[in-house]
């Protein structure tokens, strides 16, 4: 789990596409060298790589470059020598410079028109900009270049050059260089005018109204979600109280009268099934609450990102949350409106044509992890409860809580492993796992593998104990030199409670031999030593008679499974004659049945005048002379 959160921190420091939309304007007319901006996303298409072009935080298209081009110091006059990310960086800087000039121009014109009291509106300003914005295509050797001039009297600015990579990429329209250049020239003009209009007060007020209405809807939906969570929380508390009451009301089988003990034994499977049903409902309510909570987090994250995307100065923040998508721009190139949604495109294309933003990716990972664990808990309870209802064996029903707890633990282990795999795969795709990091992770993995050998052995041992039903919670077992009542069987340790009340934890990997004293059925193995001179037939008849009376007693009949079996004489020694009898009982009932049998037998022996055996010592030798009479 710690490795997974460490990977999340590495991921947070790696995914920063927001920087790509705050690029400064770059003067590339003087032979300035361009270094490859590592923060711009790059997508592959065969031997061609694609990179999106931003303007005011909005993707207006994509440009291409050959993958084998690694010249990071090429001059700006030769766009074919640039990689895709370098070209996107340069084109963005040139367009941003022209857009800034347009904004400055309209501000100056508006200031001049204040004196004449003829303030132009946005439509008139846009027409005036369109008249001063000049685009044209010029042939440059075997390629074509797109120039922009604003205002017309200024020297033209090279904006786009058709490179062999642009021609080589997959297209749905003409791949002729001149056709590509003309399409760019015709569309980039409208893109600049639309970007300018988005900066004007009327457009900003419209965006503000949309953002306010959207956030109001999100607030109402979030309030409804909080109300539902409060109702679910109250139901959870009520069910938790009921579950605690059932646990406290369950009688102790080692205390109380015989009727109470017998009633406890008969009700144990029903109580276990009822507690399992309550835990199943609790896990379902927990799943609903978790889904509502993380749904609210997702709603607010997407809502804030959507509202930020309505304004040009906060749109980079929206892209940082949502991510970047070039779906739809793969075959069209620059100057195309992108209507895709990056998270959806990331899922549909499996990350091939889109990236997902850092906050949203981390939220997705945490949300899916938590909801998967809650869903796994519910499915574990449900499957084990269904399995327990189909069983006729009481012991199998009593094993249900242990199986459910272990199954939930394995679900959590599986979810965390998948989370770690996704995180490190994403880091690898982003290039964050460098050679040094890979070596460090290799050493850490080796150290963990050495340190976790015993842990893995314990986990496998715990799994085998559950699968083979060696023992379960509620059994009395002897493990090595330790004995006691099994309180819990986990994936790593088994906990026993001995007669002194001590809690003993035993790693499952160290368990080799187990003596289960309460599996399926138990037995009273009682041996009585009587005097060497006693009538053994009468003693055997008395012992069997007492056992038969106990077997026929209604208070004890259900605890004894079969009629008692008299084995007979097992041993004749100087201590007496050893007579053995067996009484087969329900699990864990051999001790109360044995105590009651010994009590009744003692009373019968006293009434019949039969003595128990005691060691005898016979002295053999010459008789000693009697002392003389006084």
N, C-alpha and C positions, 0 to 999 in steps of 0.2 A: 504493500500500500504506500509506503514511504517513497519507493521508486516511482510509483505512478504520479504522486504529487510533485516529485522532483522533475519528472518529465513535463508536467503541466507548466511549471515555472520556466523550464527551458523553452517550451512552446510559446509562452507569453512574450519572452524576449526575442523570439525569432520572427513571428508573424507581425510585421508592422507596415502594412501596405498604405497606412495613412500618410506616410512620408512622401509617397509617390505623387500626392496631389498638392503638396506645398512646395513644389519645385520652384526655385527662383528663375527669373528670366535669364537666358544665356545669350550673350552676344557671340555669334559664330561666324561673323563676317570677317574677322581678322585672323583667321587661322588658329583660333583657340582650340586646344586639345580637349577632347571629351573622354572622360573616364566612365567606365561602365557602372551605372547606378544599380547596386545589388538589391535595392529595395523594390524595384519594379518587377512584377510577376512576368514570367516567360512561359509560354506554352509551345509544345512541339507539334509539328505536322510533317512527318517524314524527316527529310534533311533540312527543313525550314523551321525556324522558331518564330513565334509571334509574341508581340508585346502590345498591351493596350496604350492608347494615347488619351490623356486627360486634358480637359479644359474646364476650369472652375470646378474641379472635382468630378465631372461627368465624363464617362468614357464616350468618345466620339468616333472611335474606330480602332483599328489595330494595324500595325506595320510589321514587316517581316525582315528576316535576315537569315543568312545561311548559318547553320550550327557550327561549321568549322571556321567561321570568321572570328578571330580572337584579337583583332587589332584594336586595343583600347586607346591608342594615341593617334588615330587618323584625323586628318584635318576635316573641317566641316564641309569643304567643297566636294568631298567624295563620299556621298552617303552610302555607296555600295560597300565601302570598307567598314561600315559600322555594323555592330550587332543589333538585334531587334530592340533591346532595351536602350541602347545608345540612340538609335533613331527616334524612338518614342520620346526620349528625354529632350532631344534637340527640337523636334517638331512641337512638342508642348511649349517649350520656351519661346519659340518664334510666334506661335499663335497667342500665347499669353501676353507677349509684348505688344502685338497689334491690338488685342482686346483692351489693354490698358490705355493705349493711345486713343482708341475710340471713346472710352469713358472720359478721358481727360478732355477730348475735343467737345463732347456734348456738354460737359460742365462749363467749359469756357463759353460756348455759344449761349447757354442758358444765362450765364452771368451777364453777357453783353446785351441780351434781350430784355433784361430787367429794366434798363433805362428807357427802352422804347415801349415798355408795357405790352409787349407782344410775345408772351411766354409760349414757346411751341410745346405741343403735347407730345406724347410718346410716339404716336404714329408719324407725326411730322419729323420728329428727330430721327426715327428709323429711316424714313425716306431720304433725309439729308445724309445720313451715314451711308446708305446704299449708293448714293451718287458719288460719294467720295472714296468708296471702297472699290478698288480696281483689282481684278484677277485676270491673269492671262497665262498661257502655256507657251513655253519656248523649247525648241529642240536643242539638245546638247549632245552632239555626237550621235551615238546610237540610242540615247535615252531622251527622256523629256522631263522638264522641270516646271513646277507650278510656282508662280510668283504672286505676291500680294503687295499692294501699295496703298497706304493710308496716311494722310490724304493723297490724292492723285499726284500732287506736286512733289511728294517725297520719293526718294529712290525706292525701287521695288525690293521686297524682302523675299528671299528664297524660302519657301515653306516646305515643299515636298519634291522629292526626286524619285522617279520610277526606276527601281533597281531590278537586276535580274531575279532577286528573291521575290519581289512583288509579282513578277511575271510567272515564276515557277510555282507559286502557291496555288492551291485548288480554288477555282472560281466558278460561279454560276453565270457570269457575264463574260464579256470579251476580255481576253488577256493581252490584247495589243497595247503596247506602251502608251501610244497616243490616246487610246480610248480610256485607259486608266487615269492618265493625267487630266483629261477633260472632265471625267466624273468627279475627281477630287476638286478641281477648280470650280465646278458648278455647285458642289455641296458645301464646301468649306465656307463659302460666302454666307450662306444661310445659317450655318452653325455659329459663325461669329456674331451675326445680327441677333440670333435668338439668345446667345449668351449675354449680349449687351442688354437686351430687353429684360432678362431675368434679374438684372441688377437695379432696375428702375423701381421707384416707390409703388406704382400700381401693382406690379407683379409681386413685390415683397408683401404688400397687404393681402393679396389673394392667398399667397402661401401661408401667411400668418393665420388667416381665417381657417384654412384647411387644417393647419396644425392644431389650432385650438379646438376645432370640432373633433378631430381625431383623438386628441388627448382626453377630451371629455368622455367620448365613447369608451376609451380604454379605462378611465377612472370608474365609470359605472360598471363595466364588466368586472373590473378588479374588486369593487365593492361587493358585487354579487358572489364572486368567488370566495371572498373572506367570510361572507355570511354562511355559505355552505360549509366552509372549513370549521366554523364555530359550531354548527349543528353536528357535524361529524365528530368533533372533539368531545362534545357532551355525550354522544352515544358511546364513544370509546371509553370514557370515564365510567359510565354506567356498566358497561360490559366488564371492565377491569375490576370494578367492585364486586360484581357477581362472581367473577372467576376467583377472587380472593376468598369470598364467602364459601364457595364450594371447596376450596382447598382447606379452609379452617374447619368446615363441618365434617370433613371426612374422618371417621373414627380411627383411632390407632389400633392396629391389630394386635399389639403387644400389651394392651391395657383394657381394663373393663371386664364385664362379665362375659360368660360364654355366649349368651345371646347377642350381646353387642359385637363381639368378635366375629361371630358367624354372620351377622347382618352386614358387618363391614366387608367381609370376604365376598358375600354375594353382590354387594353394591359396587365393589371396586371397578369392574369393567364398565358399568353404566356411568360411574363418575368420570372415569378416564375418557369415555366417549363424549360425555357432555362437555368436559373441559376442552377436548380437541375441537368440538364444534364451536365453542366460544372463541377459542384461539383462531380458528379459521375465519370467523366473522370479524374479529379484531384485525387480522392481517388484511382482510379485504377493505375495511374502513381505513386502515393505514395506507393502503395503496391508493384509495380515492383521495385522501388528504395530500399525499405526496404528489399525485398527478395535478391536483388543483394548485398546490403551491408552486411547483415548477412551471405549470402552465402560466401562472401569473408572472413569474420571472421572465419567461419567454415572451409573453405579451408586452410587458413593459420594455424589455430590451428591443424588440422589433419595433414597438411604437415610437420609442425615442429615436431609434435609427431612421425610421420613416420620416418623422418630423424634421430631423436634422437634414435629411436629403432634399427637403423642399427649398432650402436656402443655399446659395452658392458658397457662402463662407463657412457653413457647417457641413456641407456635403462630404468633405473628406472624412469627417468623423463618422458619418453614416457608412461610407465605404469601408472604414476600418472595422465597423461592427459587422456589416453584412458580408463583405468580401468583394472580390473582383470576378467578373464574368465576361468572357469573349464569345459566348455562345451566340451564334447569329452573325458574328464578325469574322468567323474563320474563312468564309468564302466571299466576303464582300470588301474587306479592307478598311481603309480610312474613310472618314466622313460618312458614317452610317449610324443611324440612331439605334442604340441598344436597348431593347425592351425586356431583357431577361432579368431574372431575380437570382443573384449569386447563390444563396443557400440551396434553392431548388435546382439550379443548373449544376451545382456541385454534386448533388445526389444523383441527378439524371445521367450525368456524364462520368460519374465515379471520379471526380476531381480532375478530369482531363481538360475541360474547357473552362474551369472556374476554380477560384479559391474561396474559402470561407474565412470570415473575419475572426480574429483572435478571441474577442469576448464571446461571440456566438459559438465558436468551436468549443471553448472551455465550458460554456453553459450547456451545450449539447452533451458533452462527455459526462459532466457531473449529473445532469438531469437523467440521461439514459442509464447511468450507473445506479442512481438511487431508485428510479422507478423499476429497473430490472430486479434489484434486490427485493423491493416490496412485492413485485409480482411473483418472484421466485418463492418468497415466504408464503404467499397465499396458495400458490400451486402446490408447494410442499405439504402444507396442511391439508389441502383438498385431496391430493392423491393418497396421502397416508390415511386420512379419515375414510375414504372410499375403500381402501384396502382392508382397514380394520373392520368395517361393517360386513365385509364379505367373509371374514374369518369366523370359524366356530370355536376355535381354541381360545380359552380365556387368556392364556399366556401371550398369544399373538396380539390380542387387543391391548394388553398391558405394555407391550413393546412399542406401541404407536408413538407415544411422546418422544421416546429416545430416537426412533427412526426419523421423526419429523425434525427434531433438533439437528441431527447429523446431516440430513438432506439440505437443510437451510444453510448449514456451514459450508457444504460443498458448492452450493449455488453461489455464495459470496466469493469463495475462492475462484470459481470459474469467471465470474463477472470482473473481478479485479485483475485477473490474468489477461482477459480480453482488453480491458482498459489500458493496461500497460503496453500490450502489443499495438493498439491503435495509436497511442501517443508516440511510441518510438518509431512506428512506421511513418507517421506524419513528420516527425523530426528528420527522418532519413530522406523523405521526399523534398523537404525544404533545404537539405544540405547542411543541417545543423550538426549532424553526427559526422564530424570530421574524423580523420585518421587518429588524432590524439584522443578524441572522445571515445572512439571505438576501442582503442587499446585500454583506456581506463575502464570502460564498461566490461571489457573482457576480463581484466584483473578482478573487478568487483564480482562478476559472475562466478569466477573460479573460487574466490574467497567464500561467497555465499554457498556455493555447492559443497564446499568442505564443511562449513558450519551447519548446513541444513541436512546433513546425512541422517542424524538422529531424528530430526523433525520429520523428514520424509518416512523414516522407518516407523515412527509413531503414528503418522497419518495412515499409512498402509495397514499397520496392525489394527488400528481402530476400525478401519473399513472392513477388514476380515472378521473382526469380532461381531460386527453388526450383520454382515451377510450370512455368516455361519451360525448366528444365534448362540454364541458361546455363553453369554449371560447378558442381562439387561437390567435396567434400573428396577430395584425392588427385590432382586435376587440376593441370596446370601452365598458368598463364595469364599474360597480359600485360594489366594494367589501367593505362591511362595510361602513365606512365613507370616503373611498378613491375612487376616480374615475379617469379615464384617458384612454389613448390608450395603449393597451397591446403591449409591445416591445418584450418580450420574455417569454416563458413558459418553465421553466426547471423542472427537477425532484424534486428540493428542493424549489425553490422560483419562484414567478411570479413577473415580473417587469412592472410597469405602468409609463407612462409619462403624467403628468397633463398639464393643459393649461399654467401654469407658467414655464413649462420646467423642473420641478422637477422629478427626477427618484425615484419611490417608489417601494421598494422590500417588498413583502409580503410572508412569509413562507406558503407553500401550506397546511400544517397541520392546520393552523389557519383559513382557508377559510371555512365558513359555508354557507353563502348566497351570491349568485352572481347575479347581474342584468346585463345581456348582452344586450347592446343597439344596436347591429349590427349583430345579428345572423339571417341568411337567408334573412330577410327583415326588414325594419324599417318603421316608420310612423311619419308623422307630425300631432301632436295632438294640433290643434290651437283653442283657444276660444277667442271670441271678445265680449267685453261688450259695448253696445251702450246705448244711452240715453233712459230713461224710456218712453219718448214721441215719439220715433222714430217709423217709420213704419217697423215692424219686417219682414214682408213678403218681402218688397223691399230690406231690408238689407240681408236676407237670399239668395234672388235671386242674389244680387250683389256679395256676397261672393262666391257662387257656380259658377257664371259666370267667375269670376277672376280665380278660380281654374281650370275650364274647359279650359280656354284660356292657362293657364300654361301647362296643360296636353297635349294640341294639339300643343304646341310650339315645333318644331323639336329639338331645342337646349336642351330641358328639357324632351322630351317625353320618352327617354330611361331610365331616372332616376326614373320616376313615373311608378309603376307597374300596377295600376288599376285606373279607373276613380275616382275622388274625391267623398267622401260620406258626404253629409250634414246630420248631426244628428239632428239639430234643436235647440230649446231653452232648455237650461239646467237649468237655474236659473233666477228668477226675484227677485231683491232685491233693497234696497235703492240706491245702486250704479248704477243700470241699469239692462239691460237684457243681459244675457250671452248666446251667440250663438256659437255652436261648430261645427267644420268641421274636417274630417280626410282625409289625403292624404297618401296612401301607397307607399313607395319608395324602392329603392335598399338599401342594407346595407350601412351605413355611409353617405347616401345622404339626410337624414331627415333635417340636419342643413342647407346645401346650398339651398335645396328646400324650407324650411321654411322661410329662409331669403328673397328669391326672391318673395315668395308669399306675405309676409308681406309688402314688398316694393310696389308691384303692388296694393295690397288692399288699402294701404294708399292713393295712387294716386286716386283710384276709389272712395273712401269715400270723399276725398276732392272735387272731381268733382261733386259728387251727393249731397254735403252739409249735410252729415250725421255726427252728433256729437257722439263722444264716451261717455260712461257713466261716470258721476261724482257723488259723494255722495251728497244727498239732505237732508236738515234739515228743517222740518216744525214745527213751534211754534204754539200750540193750547192753547187759553185762552181768557179772557176778553180784549176788545179793550182798549187801553190806551187813555186817553183824549187828544184832540188836544191842543196844546199850544194856548193861547189867541193871537188874532191879535195885532200887535203893533199899 
